[in-house]
Amino acid sequence: MKVILGCLNSKYIHASLAPWCLKAGVDTYCKADTNVIVLESTINSDLDEYIDVIINEKPDVVCFSCYIWNIEKTLCICKKLKYSLNCKIILGGPEVSYRAQNVLQNYDFIDFVLSGEGEESLPKLIDILYFNQDLKNAYGLTYRKNDKLLQTDEKVYTGTPVSPYTDEFFENLRGRICYIETSRGCPYKCAFCLSGRCSPLRFFDMDIVKENILKLSNSGTKTVKFVDRTFNANPKRANEILLFILSNYKSAIPTGVCFHFEIAGDILTEETFALLQSAPKGLFQLEIGMQSFNEDTLKTINRKTNTTRLKENIKRLVSFGNMHIHIDLIAGLTGENMQSFENSFDIGFSLKPNMLQLGFLKLLYGADMRENPEKYPCEYSDKPPYEVTSTPWLTAGEIVKIKKGEDALERLYNSGKFLYTVEYLLTDCGFTPFKLFMNFGNHVDGTKMPLSQYALHIFDYFKTRADEDILKENIVCDMMESGCSSHIPKSFLIYSPIHKKIKQYFADGNYKIAIFEKSNKVFVVNQNGDKNLFGRVEGKFYPLENFVQ
């Protein structure tokens, strides 16, 4: 029996873990004679080509892992496959697991939906199909029988799943971001999330975890991303993994590999802080979900967070200066109006993370917020990703305004391209973070444009609240520092004999130089990354007299 395991990733750089976990399960547990092929693609690829590849394999069974970002295109693929092949089509994953009957009612080209973990339930179903056995013996299966929809109970799993990290997996990885699980489930029961509902929290065998860390580190990838929903739920265990990585870095773990963890920031221990502080720069990335600083909102959505400790801990992590710190906010949560969200945003920004991700509430199938509309009233799109469009506390217009502000946040701050400018506007021009990004975001209205044009918009919008020359200086320095010097508007640069003389001073290196005669400053960036220029580590201003006598 030929089985295709498919998945549409959001981007090529992401390597899906799910189909390889399923393949490992089928290869390990199936009694049937099977030939299992994993075929990944992306939502932005040519889907007709992808369909042709599947059809040419002439499979007996086609399975897809379904998520909010790929469900619509996955269903389109399945419909075309059903009318081109005589095969069974099976869907699984969080986007179908909690509405299995609804899927079968609305899409007659889908034969089965599997809910829950698939490493054992999929091989069980394949054996049932291969040996023509009764479907009632399957795990977590929704299926049709005599015009009725029937469901079987999911199996409760314990222990460590079979490893997906085969030679074939690594051959297909090709340096992309790779994912690792060291646990499943979550100790928290947040109303907007599925992680605490999927399964009881359990931890995988530590020896296997360490073995997999070494395998992935040596796979050619630059980023190993832990998908544990709360990596430090068990601090002792988290510390053991961190220590293992630190102890093996530059030996069994090659330099240049980065490990990404999603943590609860308020439960960090002193031992964890010590391990994180000792890490070489760039070895670790941390993602911390704040969601909100409104205590009433957090309580309503079952989010257990000590916000005072969270703020202190994030500041401490940022102060180490050796890790990329990414923190999350969600707009549209219960009880949070515009003023409350503005407060949460300003607090989050004041912690100075490397990235402040502003997301929007999504009403996922299976999440408490979707299943209890009386407790969590809101309007939301019926199309994936089911984003909230209004709440009793946030109007539709306010959500649109926040969306446009989020675009400015991404372009001005999270991109890293206008950090000097943002710092100047916040420090010297009287803006608060929320007002700065929201007002400018709604001014440019999310319109896509070249970077040089965007820089001109920044200048034109903020010049009435700033010193024009200093604002220009900061924009120029930002664009040089971020490697975008070729996009600097010509009107921002004044060339003079001094410029030529200073360029001769740096004739032996690949330097970018901006001269600001009015403020008697020179900004220098070495594009080769040489750190010997007056002990400079990053782009820096120097007095003009350093170069001209």
Secondary structure, DSSP 8 states (H G I E B T S, - for coil): -EEEEEEEESSTTB--SHHHHHHHHHHHH--S--EEEEEEEETTS-HHHHHHHHHHH--SEEEEE--TTTHHHHHHHHHHHHTT---EEEEESHHHHTSHHHHHHH-TT--EEE-S--TTHHHHHHHHHHTT--GGGSSSEEEEETTEEEE-------S-------HHHHHHHTT-BEEE-SEES-S---TT-SHHHHS--EE--HHHHHHHHHHHHTTT-SEEEE--TTTTSSHHHHHHHHHHHHHHBTTTB-TT-EEEEEE-GGG--HHHHHHHHTS-TTSEEEEEEEE-S-HHHHHHTT----HHHHHHHHHHHHHH-SSEEEEEEEET-TT--HHHHHHHHHHHHHT--SEEEEEE-B--TT-HHHH-TTTS--EE-SSTT-BEEE-SSS-HHHHHHHHHHHHHHIIIIITSSSHHHHHHHHHHS---HHHHHHHHHHHHTT----HHHHHHHHHHHHGGGS-HHHHHHHHHHHHHHTT-GGGS-GGG----HHHHHHHHHTTTS-EEEEEETTTTEEEEEETT----STT--S-EEEEGGGT--
